[in-house]
Amino acid sequence: MDTSEPVIIIKDLCKAFGSNVVLDHFDLTLYRGENLVVLGKSGSGKSVLIKCIIGLLRPDGGRIEVFGQNVPELRYEELDQIRAKVGFLFQSNALYDSMTVRENLEFPLRRHWMHTEQKQVDELVHMVLESVGLPHTVDMMPAELSGGMRKRIALARTLILKPAIILYDEPTTGLDPITGMEIIELIREVQQQYQTSSLVITHDLKLVRLAGERIIMLIDGKCYAQGTYDEMKTSTDPKVRAFFE
């Protein structure tokens, strides 16, 4: 991990919905090549955080710098360029049911790389399907895939643009324990193979323990504590300990 090179810097991020304050001067830094996990209870603001980072939600205050650019100030065209470098694995997978696996994977290429030749497209589709261990699914429909396979295809679609950063929104939620473990291992493999910087939001302690190089505790809308899994687990702070009991 190159701690001298941050790829995301968040300072004093605030977001409220009416009287419900979700993020309260929240701070975070993601470094190049790091797997950073944001751990928080359901409803703590983790998904709001990740949507603010990619510009799906506009914060009430603070800065969100991605590759040195403040996301809330970007024009649509500039934001689109940032999104091409930042992969987002949705909790729901967000595959298009009417498209085959191949067509789902080709979609972001058609959107961002309009002049890509078909031979190159085919090579990229094959490469990312190999990366997630599902080359045989290329002509299948999402309805023919298991939950874990859909998650893998969604990750393949994220990888096809070769993003420098991947944001994972509760990647193991709704999966059985064995499939969840497979996804955790895949997150680690992707980081090693593609040298990505990863921000993972979750409440899954197994994912935190196995994939998180550094952990941020999102409590009461703030970056309440941060450190390694062992440091968090042995903390004497009752709010932190509550996650591990």
C-alpha positions in Angstrom: 0.0 0.0 0.0 1.4 3.4 -1.0 0.3 5.6 1.9 1.8 8.6 0.2 -0.8 8.6 -2.6 -4.5 9.1 -1.7 -7.0 8.4 -4.4 -10.1 9.5 -2.4 -10.1 12.2 0.3 -13.3 13.1 2.2 -13.3 16.0 4.6 -16.2 17.2 6.8 -18.8 15.4 4.7 -22.3 16.3 5.8 -25.6 14.8 4.6 -29.1 15.0 6.2 -32.6 14.1 5.1 -34.8 16.6 6.9 -34.0 16.3 10.6 -32.2 12.9 10.1 -28.5 13.6 10.1 -26.8 10.7 8.3 -23.2 12.0 7.8 -21.9 14.5 10.3 -18.5 15.9 9.3 -17.3 12.5 8.2 -13.7 12.0 7.1 -12.0 9.3 5.1 -8.9 8.7 3.0 -8.4 5.8 0.6 -4.9 5.1 -0.5 -3.7 3.6 -3.8 -3.8 -0.2 -3.8 -5.6 -0.4 -0.4 -8.7 -2.4 0.7 -10.5 -0.1 3.0 -13.6 -1.3 4.8 -16.3 1.1 6.2 -18.1 -0.9 9.0 -21.4 0.3 10.2 -24.8 -0.9 11.3 -27.8 -1.0 8.9 -29.1 2.5 8.4 -25.8 4.1 9.6 -25.2 6.0 6.3 -22.8 3.6 4.5 -24.8 3.5 1.3 -25.4 7.3 1.4 -21.6 7.7 1.7 -20.9 5.6 -1.3 -23.6 7.4 -3.4 -22.1 10.8 -2.5 -18.7 9.6 -3.7 -19.9 8.8 -7.2 -22.2 11.8 -7.4 -25.6 10.0 -7.1 -26.4 12.1 -4.0 -25.3 15.7 -3.4 -23.9 16.3 0.1 -24.9 19.3 2.2 -21.3 20.2 2.9 -17.7 19.1 2.9 -15.3 17.9 0.2 -15.1 14.6 -1.8 -11.9 14.5 -3.8 -11.5 11.7 -6.2 -8.2 11.8 -8.1 -7.8 15.4 -6.8 -11.2 16.6 -8.1 -14.0 17.7 -5.8 -16.9 15.6 -7.0 -19.8 17.9 -5.9 -18.4 20.7 -8.0 -18.0 18.7 -11.2 -20.0 19.3 -14.4 -21.8 16.2 -15.8 -19.2 15.5 -18.4 -16.4 15.7 -15.8 -18.4 13.5 -13.4 -18.8 10.9 -16.2 -15.1 10.8 -16.8 -14.5 10.1 -13.0 -17.2 7.4 -13.1 -15.3 5.6 -15.9 -12.4 5.3 -13.5 -14.5 4.3 -10.5 -16.2 0.9 -10.6 -19.4 0.5 -8.4 -20.7 -2.9 -7.5 -24.3 -2.3 -6.5 -25.8 -4.4 -3.7 -28.6 -5.4 -6.1 -26.1 -6.2 -8.8 -28.2 -4.1 -11.3 -27.8 -6.4 -14.2 -30.2 -5.9 -17.2 -32.6 -8.9 -17.2 -33.3 -8.5 -20.9 -29.6 -8.7 -21.9 -27.3 -11.7 -22.0 -24.2 -11.8 -19.9 -22.2 -10.7 -22.9 -24.5 -7.7 -23.6 -24.4 -6.7 -19.9 -20.6 -6.6 -20.0 -20.5 -4.8 -23.3 -22.9 -2.1 -22.2 -20.4 0.1 -20.2 -17.9 -0.3 -23.1 -20.4 1.0 -25.6 -21.2 3.9 -23.3 -17.7 5.0 -22.4 -15.6 3.7 -25.3 -17.7 4.3 -28.3 -15.1 3.4 -30.9 -13.8 0.2 -29.4 -13.4 -2.5 -32.1 -15.5 -5.7 -31.7 -12.3 -7.9 -31.5 -11.1 -5.8 -28.5 -14.6 -5.9 -26.9 -14.6 -9.7 -27.2 -11.2 -10.0 -25.7 -12.2 -7.8 -22.7 -15.4 -9.8 -22.2 -13.4 -13.0 -22.1 -10.8 -11.6 -19.8 -13.2 -10.3 -17.1 -15.3 -13.5 -17.2 -12.1 -15.5 -16.7 -11.2 -13.2 -13.8 -14.4 -14.1 -12.0 -14.4 -17.8 -13.0 -17.4 -17.7 -15.3 -16.3 -17.9 -18.9 -19.1 -20.4 -19.7 -21.9 -18.0 -18.9 -21.2 -15.5 -21.7 -24.4 -16.3 -23.6 -26.7 -16.9 -20.6 -29.4 -14.6 -19.2 -29.2 -13.2 -15.7 -32.3 -15.3 -14.7 -30.3 -18.5 -15.4 -27.7 -17.5 -12.9 -27.5 -18.1 -9.1 -27.2 -15.2 -6.7 -23.5 -15.7 -6.4 -23.0 -15.9 -10.1 -25.0 -12.7 -10.7 -22.7 -11.0 -8.1 -19.6 -12.3 -10.0 -21.0 -11.1 -13.4 -21.8 -7.7 -11.8 -18.1 -7.5 -10.7 -17.0 -8.5 -14.1 -19.0 -5.6 -15.6 -17.3 -3.3 -13.1 -13.9 -4.6 -14.1 -14.3 -4.3 -17.8 -13.5 -0.6 -17.8 -10.3 -1.3 -15.8 -11.2 1.0 -13.0 -8.5 2.4 -10.6 -11.1 2.3 -7.7 -13.9 -0.1 -7.0 -16.7 0.7 -4.5 -18.4 -2.3 -3.1 -21.9 -1.8 -1.6 -22.6 -4.6 0.9 -21.1 -7.3 -1.5 -22.0 -10.3 0.6 -25.6 -9.3 1.7 -28.2 -11.9 0.8 -25.7 -14.6 -0.1 -25.3 -18.0 1.7 -22.1 -18.4 3.8 -20.2 -20.4 1.2 -21.0 -18.1 -1.6 -20.2 -15.1 0.6 -16.8 -16.6 1.3 -16.2 -17.0 -2.5 -17.1 -13.3 -3.0 -14.7 -12.2 -0.2 -11.9 -14.3 -1.8 -12.7 -12.7 -5.2 -12.5 -9.2 -3.8 -9.0 -10.0 -2.6 -8.0 -11.6 -5.9 -9.3 -8.7 -7.9 -7.2 -6.2 -5.8 -4.1 -8.3 -6.3 -4.6 -8.9 -10.0 -5.7 -5.4 -11.1 -4.0 -3.4 -8.3 -7.2 -1.6 -7.6 -8.0 0.6 -4.6 -11.1 -0.7 -3.0 -13.7 0.8 -0.6 -16.0 -1.8 0.9 -19.0 -0.9 2.9 -20.5 -3.7 5.0 -21.7 -5.0 8.3 -20.3 -8.5 7.6 -17.6 -9.1 10.1 -16.2 -12.0 8.2 -15.7 -9.8 5.2 -14.1 -7.1 7.4 -11.7 -9.6 9.0 -10.6 -11.3 5.7 -10.6 -8.4 3.2 -10.1 -5.2 5.2 -6.5 -3.9 5.5 -7.8 -0.9 7.4 -11.3 -0.4 8.9 -13.2 2.8 9.5 -16.1 2.6 12.0 -19.1 4.7 10.9 -20.9 5.6 14.1 -23.3 8.5 14.7 -22.4 9.8 11.2 -18.8 10.2 12.0 -15.5 8.4 11.4 -15.6 7.2 15.0 -12.6 5.0 15.0 -10.1 3.4 12.5 -7.4 0.8 12.5 -6.9 -2.9 11.7 -9.4 -5.6 12.5 -7.4 -6.7 15.5 -7.2 -3.2 16.8 -10.9 -2.7 16.5 -11.8 -6.1 18.0 -9.6 -5.4 21.1 -10.8 -1.9 21.6 -12.1 -1.0 25.0 -14.6 1.6 23.6 -18.1 0.2 24.2 -19.4 1.6 20.9 -16.7 -0.2 19.0 -16.9 -3.4 21.0 -20.6 -3.7 20.3 -19.9 -4.7 16.8 -17.8 -7.7 17.9 -20.0 -9.1 20.7 
